[in-house]
Amino acid sequence: MIWTNWARTASATPVRQVRPATEEELSDAVRQAVRDGLTVRPVGAGHSFSAAAATDGVQVDLERLTALHRVERDPATGNALVTVGAGIRLHQLNRLLAERGLAMQNLGDIDRQSIAGAVSTGTHGTGARFGGLATRVRALTVVGADGEVRHCSPTENADLFEASRLGLGTTGVLSTVTVEAVPAFDLRATEDVQPLDHVLGHLDQLVDEADHFEFFWFPTARRVQTLTNTRVAPRAEHGRPARAGRRVLGAAGAVRTFVHEEVLSNAGLELVNRTATAFPATTPTLNRFAAQALRPRTYTAPSHEVLCNPRRVRFRETEYAVPRAVVVDVLRELDGWLRRTGENVPFPLEIRFAPAEDVWLSTAHGRETAYVAVQQYWRLPYGRYFDAAEQIFGAVGGRPHWGKMHTRDAGYLAGQYPRFEDFRRTRDAADPDRVFSNAYTRRVLG
Ligand SMILES: Cc1cc2nc3c(=O)[nH]c(=O)nc-3n(C[C@H](O)[C@H](O)[C@H](O)COP(=O)(O)OP(=O)(O)OC[C@H]3O[C@@H](n4cnc5c(N)ncnc54)[C@H](O)[C@@H]3O)c2cc1C
């Protein structure tokens, strides 16, 4: 069986694939692999661009461990603690939460990933006060190399908890994850097109005054698409049941929504990229067109519907977390490189923001962060572009997303994470024989 990831940037031929339906079956699968002298890799939705989930040993697919186990009230915050099977996909989790009047505090761009895969690679959204998914994990259970199930939280197996809530599955296989959810909320989404210089000149204000701010920038275009989402009480603005937010736009609005989401983001983006691939000289014009094509719009909808969107155009991506204080310089350098070389890039950069986080291997650990995602259409070469971007990011102490493409190794990464040695010590104790390893984890963790 040949396994490939969504982006077709990684493939592998596992000796066997198992789909445990219970925690006991999961433990047995790990024990059997160890008896057979094989390595083990859990896999979620295969949406990492890096080869994090690849294995030539036993692939453990958790698609059958998706149950909702319990919903409790956290006495400290009053929020709900929701325990689910680690293989649950984010869209399933979002639906379960919405049915109970709950929501994830923040989400990334899509909802196809498993919760375990998303937290294990440091998946994040945007918002200067709202951290990545791993920051919302309050407890988990992990099946170790000895097949034992260990409950972990800040007060029980605390180091294993820290290393497992963002650890690329190298301390064991997560079987359940407990996340802190918040009361359901809507987002008032404002999409706009603004001059690049204005956005870069007022960046702190735009980021700090919004709940969730990000922007898309088609290379060399002088205008960018800004997305500003404001948290509001459910139904406060449109006065209709949740999900009606987009429908209140009426017929004209529906056409605009279709133009935005299908023509410009999916089918239209595909057409632009195919044209740019066949006729590279058209790319600057296409980028200018794409940057201007969006018309400002505002709508209100439940949070997960605003934050997560379908992404049907296949692409490659490297993304680095850089100190927020230097992101404008980083973007100007990238702009300079793209202009000097005339590289054919008809895909936008995406720039997002996060607060400092305490998770040991979070790319936002200990510093206010800006994320710069460098994306390329899958039919076009990406090597020179990504190399140049990595050099620019590396010069400012950038940290690559664990689930995206990059060339860094443990030597570089150890210098970027103050708790790297704590992580390695905990991993050594949990998995001294490196049962849960592959070529990627050996490169990035040593
Ligand atoms: C179109 C697209 C959009 C994306 N948008 C964003 C975004 O907005 N923000 C962002 O930060 N990232 C984003 N990503 C990256 C993505 O969120 C991460 O790569 C995430 O890990 C994918 O989850 P998955 O379930 O597919 O995990 P996989 O890719 O299958 O696995 C990822 C890692 O998790 C481990 N793992 C999986 N299951 C378990 C388990 N049960 N126990 C222990 N370890 C486990 C695997 O071994 C592997 O190391 C995007 C990716 C794509 C393709």
The ligand as a Gaussian input file, in Angstrom:
#p B3LYP/6-31G(d) Opt

LIG

0 1
 C       -5.044000      22.918000       2.716000
 C       -4.323000      22.993000       4.057000
 C       -4.579000      24.033000       4.917000
 C       -3.904000      24.118000       6.157000
 N       -4.163000      25.190000       6.971000
 C       -3.469000      25.317000       8.123000
 C       -3.679000      26.437000       8.990000
 O       -4.530000      27.287000       8.732000
 N       -2.904000      26.542000      10.100000
 C       -1.941000      25.623000      10.400000
 O       -1.241000      25.794000      11.398000
 N       -1.750000      24.529000       9.632000
 C       -2.489000      24.357000       8.513000
 N       -2.283000      23.247000       7.734000
 C       -1.370000      22.204000       8.220000
 C       -2.137000      21.139000       9.014000
 O       -3.016000      21.707000       9.956000
 C       -1.157000      20.267000       9.828000
 O       -0.153000      19.761000       9.016000
 C       -1.878000      19.114000      10.560000
 O       -0.931000      18.304000      11.187000
 C       -2.645000      18.175000       9.684000
 O       -3.439000      17.308000      10.479000
 P       -3.642000      15.812000      10.045000
 O       -4.746000      15.231000      10.846000
 O       -3.756000      15.735000       8.575000
 O       -2.262000      15.164000      10.540000
 P       -1.197000      14.287000       9.720000
 O       -0.589000      15.152000       8.679000
 O       -1.799000      13.013000       9.294000
 O       -0.128000      14.019000      10.877000
 C        0.594000      15.102000      11.397000
 C        1.465000      14.641000      12.580000
 O        0.621000      14.298000      13.653000
 C        0.930000      12.995000      14.105000
 N       -0.287000      12.364000      14.577000
 C       -1.418000      12.122000      13.886000
 N       -2.299000      11.480000      14.675000
 C       -1.698000      11.318000      15.892000
 C       -2.088000      10.714000      17.115000
 N       -3.273000      10.140000      17.279000
 N       -1.203000      10.732000      18.141000
 C        0.014000      11.288000      18.022000
 N        0.420000      11.877000      16.874000
 C       -0.423000      11.892000      15.833000
 C        1.530000      12.297000      12.889000
 O        2.339000      11.207000      13.251000
 C        2.320000      13.423000      12.278000
 O        3.559000      13.548000      12.923000
 C       -2.965000      23.114000       6.518000
 C       -2.731000      22.034000       5.651000
 C       -3.413000      21.966000       4.435000
 C       -3.148000      20.804000       3.505000

